């Protein structure tokens, strides 16, 4: 069993994916994957306006597959909501 299978078998039920096939399609042949587990995750009550996100992240549009952000960018987004 490779790393991808081990991750799916350990954490697959916690994901928003419906099946191993969907997971396999998402991975598209990659050899490694990472699962991030959140504790006490809940939906935010107030959406962050895109103009604020674009200013902090210095982007013109949001990439379709999302984007990784660093700690300073997270801190900037959190401060903007206070």
Helices and strands as residue ranges (DSSP letters): H 3-11, G 12-14, H 20-27, H 50-57, H 71-81
